[in-house]
Amino acid sequence: MKLLSKLFIAVFVAICSAATVNAQDVLIPVDDIDTQAPAFDVDSLLATYPTRSFEPIPAYMFRPAVFDTYRMLDTLPLDPKANGLTDPAFDWINDNEFNTYIINRARQDYMINNPQEVRYNESLLPEPPKKFRAVVDPAIAKIVISEVPVSEQTLVAEVNTDFKRRNWLHDFNSLLQFSQAFVSPNWYQGGNNNINILLGLNLDIKLNPAFYPNLLFENSFSYKLSLNGAPEDEVRTYSISEDLLQFTSKFGYKAARHWYYSVNAVLKTQILNNYKINTKDELTAAFFSPGELNVGLGMTYNYNSPGGKFSFNVAISPLSYNLKTCFSDRLDVEKFGIKVGRHTANEIGSSLEAKMTWQMRSNIKWTSRLFAFTDYGYIQGDWENTISMSVSKFLSTQLYFHLRYDSQKGAEILEGRWRDWQLKEILSFGLSYTFSSYK
């Protein structure tokens, strides 16, 4: 028969790696124990303790490994005479001593053979937070605050090892806010300065990097609608200053530490019809008029800070395909870089997309996105910045700043060096709701 410790250690490591194992149901089977140490001879073990019982592995063994000290664990306590307890009534003490040794030996061997899994050192762990008790002393008519001794605190921690594997992480944000907006006269979707109502929906879904460290798969769906009153418009009582449906997807395979070979796709359009002020049928934008689809092939750099407060992602695509659409016959297709008589324009060039998220404070978050495309004949770029400030769980204020550059479109209203630049700013306050499984 083979010897005692190695197979047990393998079983123990497998148990620690399995997230769905219930610690209370795991027993140490003596028949499956293997080792190369002479002190763990199974025949000798069974001959000495033919009726020995094996206890469940304690729940605390399933927590992250913490190194405390190194012990010399060379001999197995087989002889009950060593502790002077030969009476069968005290067999439970010998069994407990035996099981404690097995567990300590497996724990130590696991740390030695898997040093990368030892995340903490006991000597470097911070002191646990202190607990205080506040009582009213009737003698002095004051509240007395005193520290609760550790001996009186409840130190029992229930460990739930029935974990569910979470392959996808979700982040959902929604808001309904009242806002003030400034739109430059040459904004490509039209619009007016006014007080408006802002509706925003955003859903991010990405592959959990904890289970798929070599893959990068992120998807984002967002929709923004901003309606503002139009007192100067004699035809309509409202105007649309923002109507953007956007979908982005990114898939990559790890090439180096933070670099991935990647394919990126961006699709965006407007949903509702928007009209020029004081006109009934003069459109400025409609569904997929304009619309854009960009697909790029290249490399992506992805970084997330250890604390999760900062993330940076930049995709560089030397080979990029850009499709422009304008399906409405009531719009001037040349305004969107499409030739007369056609509804689409195909372009080959290069693109870049950079995203940054910074949790500046617990209630302040800055999100920035930069996208640029060039076919080496013209340049088009969008730089979006959003600073969100939470007032409470359901109230927030938001500052949105969007700068756009399009050297092909130009503008009829503005002339000179700034005619290719477009600007939008929205300051809003109102209701918001957020759900996230990123943490």
N, C-alpha and C positions, 0 to 999 in steps of 0.2 A: 504493500500500500504506500502511496506517496505521502509526503510530509505536509505540515500544518498551515503556514501563514500566507503564502503568496496568493492562492486562490481566494482566501477570505478578503485580502486587501483588494484584489480585482473586483470581487463582489461589492465590497464597501464603496470603491470608487464609482462603480456603475450605478449604485444606489444614490450616491451623492449627485451624480450627473443627471439622473432621471427626475424631472420636475414633478411627476405625477405620483411618486411613491409615497405611501403613508407610513411614516416612521413607526407607528404603533403596530404595524402588521409585519415588520421585517424581523425575521429570526436568523440567528447564526447557525447554519446547518453544519454539524460536525463532520458528516460524511463527505462534504464538498471541500473541506479545508485542505490546503496544500502549502508546502513550505520547503525551503532548502536548509533550514536551521535544524541541527540535531535535537535541540531542546523541544522541538515541536513534533516529535515522533508520535503519530496517531496511535500506534499500537500501545505505546507506553501510556498515552493519555487515556485511552479507553480502559486499559487494565487498572489504572489508578482510580478513575472516576467513571465507572460503567453506567451510572445513573445521573450523570451531571446534566443539569438543565442549562439552556442557553437563553439569555434574556433578550428582549427587543433592543434594537439600537436606539439610544436616547434621541429625542427630537433635536436637542441642541447640536448634534453632530451634522445636521443638514444646513447649518448656517455657514457663511463665508469663513474660510480657514483663518485663524488668528494664531500666530506663533507666540508662545509664551516662554518655553525653555526646551532644552534638549535633555532627554533622560536616557540612561543606559538601561535598556530593556532586553537583556540577553537571556535571562533564565525565566522559565515559566513556573509559577508557584504551584507545583503539582503535589507537594508533600503537605498534607494537613497537619503533620506533627510540627511543622515549622512555626505555626501560630498557636500550637498547644490545644487546638480544638478538634479532638478526635471523636467526640460524642456525635452520633448521627443527628442529634437535635440541632447541631450547629453547622450542618451541611450547607445551609443557605449562605452562611458567611463565606465558606470556601468557594461556593459557586459565584458569589458576588465578586470575590477577589479575583477569580479566574476571568470572569467576563470583563471586569475593569481593566485587567492587564491586556486582554485581546483588543479592546477598543482603543486603549492608549497606544498600543503597538501599531495598530492599523492607521491611527491618526498621524503618528509620527512618521511612519513609512510613506504615507501619502504626501506629506509636506516635503519630505526629502526627495522623493521621486518626481514631484510636481511643484517645484518652487514658484513657477509662474502663477499658480493658483492661490498662493498665500498673499492675500491683499493687505493684511494688516499685521502690525507688530504690537503686542500687548503694551510694551513700554512706551509706545508712541501714541496710544489712543488717548483722546481727551478725557478729562474728568466728566463723569455723568452729571447732568444738571441737578442742582439741589432742589429739594422740596421744602415748602414752608407751610406753617399752619397759623391761621389767624383766629384768635379767640378773644372774647370780651372778658376783661377782668373787672368784676363788679366792685372790687375793693377800691380801685382807682378810677373806675368809669372810663377806661380806655381800651382800645383794641391792641392786643399784644401779639406781635408776629415773632414766631420762633421756628428754627429749622427742625424739620422732622428727621430723627436719627435713621440711618440706613436700616437698622435692625427692625424698625417699625414699618418700613416701606414694603410694599408687595413687589417682590422681585421675580415673580413667575411670568414668563413671557410665552405665550402660546404661539407655536410655530406652525403655520399652515403650509404643508408641502404639496398640497393638491393644486399645483399651478397649471394654468392653461397656456399653451403656447400661443403667443400673439404675433402672427406673421405680418400683419399690416398695422400701421400707426395712422390715426386719423386726427385731423385738426379742423374744427368747424367754427367759423365766426359769422355773426350776422349783426346787422345794425339798422336802425331806423332813426334818422337824425334830421334836425332842422339845421340849415346851414346858410352861410353867406358865401357867394361865389364871385370870382373874377375870371372872365374869359377874354382872351385877347381877340381883337376884331377879326384876325385871320385864322381863328381856330378851325381845323379841318372839318369838324362836325357842326359848326355853327354854334349859336347860343348867345345868351345875354347876361349881363351882370344883374344879380337880384338875390333876394332871399329865396331859398329853395328847400325842398325835402329830399333827403338822400336815403336810398335803400341800397344796402350792400350785403352780398352773400359770398362766402369764400369757403371752399372745402379742399383740404390738402390730404392726400393719401400717399403714403410711401412704404416701401418694403422695410421691415425691421432690420437694421444693420446688425443687431445682436445675433441674429440667426443666419443672416446672409451677408457676411463681411466683405465678400468679393463682388457683390452686385449693388448697383445703384438704380433704383426704379422709383421715380417720384412723379406724381400727377397732381395737377392743381386746376380747379374749376372756380371761376369767379364771375360775378355779375354785379354791375353798378348801374343804378338808375337815379338820375337827379332831375327833378321837376321843379321849375320855378315860375312864379307868377309873372305875367307879361302885361302890365298895364298899358304899355305903349302899343301893344298889338290889338288892332281893331277887329281881327278875325278870330283869334283864339285867346283864351284867358290864361294859358300856360305855355311854357316853352321847355324843350328838353336840352339841358346843357351837358348831360352825361348819360350815355346809353352804351355800355360796353359789355359784351359777353366774350369771355376769354378762356381758352383751355390750353394748358401747357403740359407736356409730357417729356420725360427724360429717362433714358435707359443707358446704363453703362456697366462695363466690366473692368475690375480693378487692374491697373497697369503698374502702379507703384503705391507708395504710402497713402497719398491723398489724391492720386490721379486715376482717372478712368477713361477707357475708350468709350465714346458715347455717341448716341443719336438723340437729337433734340427736335421737338416739334412745337410750334406755337400757332394757334388758330384763334382769330378774333373777328368780331363783327358787331354790328348794331342790330337790335331787334325791331324797335319801333320806327315809324316814319317821323322825320323831323322836317319842319317847313321854315322857309325864310319868313321873317316878320312881315305882317300885313299882306300876306299872299295866301291864296287858297290851294294852289297846286304846285308851287315852286319848291321842290324838294331840295334839302341839303344833305340828307342821308337816309338810308333805308336798309332793309335786311340784306346783308352781304353786298351793300352798296354804300361805302366800300367794305370789302372783306379782305383778309390777308391770311395766307398759310405759309409758314416758313419751316423748312426741314433742313437741319444741319448735321454734318458728320465731322467729328473731331475728337477733342479731348475735354474732359471736365475736371476741374479742381474742386474738391469738396472738403470743407473743414467745419467741425463742430467742437466748440470748447468743452472741456470736461464737465463743467457745471451746467451746460446747456443754455447759458445766457447769450451766447454769441454764435452765429453760424454765417459762413461765407461760402458761396458757390458761384463759380464762373465757368461757362462753357464756351470754348473757342472752336469755331467751325470754319476751317479754311475752305471747305466745300459746302455750299449752302444753296438751296433752291427756294425761291420766293415766288408765290403766286398771288397776284392781285385780282380782285373781282369787282365788277360793278354790273349787276344784272338788271337794274332799273333803266328803262329807256327814257325816263324823265330827268336823268342826271347827265351832266357833261363828263364823259368818261376821261377826257384829257386832264381833267382836274385831279384825277387819281393816278396819272401816269399810264393810262391805257390808250391805245390808238383808236381813232374814230372808226366806228363800224364793228368794233370788237367789244367783248365783255370781260375778257381776261388778258392778263399780261404775265408772261413767264420770264423769270430772271434767274441767272446763275451768278453767284458771287461768294462772298464770305460774310459771316455773321458772328456776333458776340452777345452773350447774355450773362449778366452778373446779378446775383441776388445777395442781399445782406439783411440779417435780422439781429437786432441788438436789444436785449431786455435791459434798458438803462437803469430802471428802478423796478420795484415790484409792481408798480402801477403805470409805468411808462415804457412803451415799446416803439422802436423805430424800425420800419421796414423800407428797404430801398431796392429798386429794380432798374437796371440799365440794359436796354436792348438796342443794338445797332446792326444795320445791314448795308452792304454796298455791292453794286455790280461793277464797280470801278469806273462807273460813269456818273453816278450820283450817290449820295449818302442819306440814309434815313435812320433816325434814332429817337428813342423814347426814354426819358429818365423820370421814374415815378418814386415819390417819397411820401410815406405816411407815418405820422407820429400819433400814436393812440395813447390817451391818458384816461385811465379808469377812475371814475369817481366812486363807484360802488360796484356791486356785482352786476347790476343791470343798467347802470348809467355810465356814459363815457363821453369824452370829447375827442375830436379828431381833426388834425391838420393835414390836408392832402395837397401836394404840390407836384404838378406834372409839366415837365418841359419837353417839347418836341421839336426836332429839327428835320426838315425835309427840303433838300436842295433842288428837288425836281418840281415840287408843287408851286412854290413861290406864293404870292398873294397879290390880289388886286387892290387891297386896301392900303397895305403898308409898302413903302418903297425904300430903297437903300439897303444897307448892309444887314439890317435886322428882319428883312421881309421873309426869310426862310425859317425864322424862329417862331414858335407858338407856345403860349403859356396858359396854364389853368391852375387856380388856387381855390381850395374849398376849406372853410373853417366851419365845423358843425358840432352840435351837442345834442344828445338824445339817448335813446334806448339801445342797448347792445346785449348780445348773448354769445358766450364762447363755450365750446366743448373741445377738449383735447385729450388724446391718449398718448401724447409724445413722451410723457414723464410717468 
